[in-house]
Amino acid sequence: MDLKRKIELMRKYDFGGFKGRVACISNGIIFLPLQTSPEKAEETCKDFEVDFEWLKSKYDGIDFKGLEAEIEEPDKDDFSTLFKTRELLPKLKSALDNLIKYLREHNYKISDKDPVYAEAELAIVRINKADGSYMHEFRRKRQKLEGKV
């Protein structure tokens, strides 16, 4: 892949706001056991749904087949976390769905010891680890290629 095309693709898939949405979900999970109001907990559940749909919409917009066909061996590592994050999103969705269902069935009370809480926490940590480091590294590589670093 020539340098110009690589930079073009890196710009295209450098989603501004992704890390912020992941952080919102992460913070929501962290503070759920501290929620004292069912209304606030329900608001957090709705935020989870909105934030996840935004994340999913970004990844749904990626032509992964076309990207795979275009990426040559020396460049695969530069794009690998796009694929890893795509694999993790359904696990995050399932964990969030289970968490929301549990909360609604248990009057919005949850402990950080509940398995459903641990599942959601692990899922967001994995996304954060994969995508958070990815976006930072991805942006740094792109800027380096562009001569900005």
Secondary structure, DSSP 8 states (H G I E B T S, - for coil): --HHHHHHHHHHT--TTHHHHHHHHHHHHHHGGG---HHHHHHHHHHHHHHHHHHHHHHHTS-HHHHHHH--GGGHHHHHHHHHHHHHHHHHHHHHHHHHHHHHHTTT---TTSHHHHHHHHHHHHHIIIIIHHHHHHHHHHHHHTT--
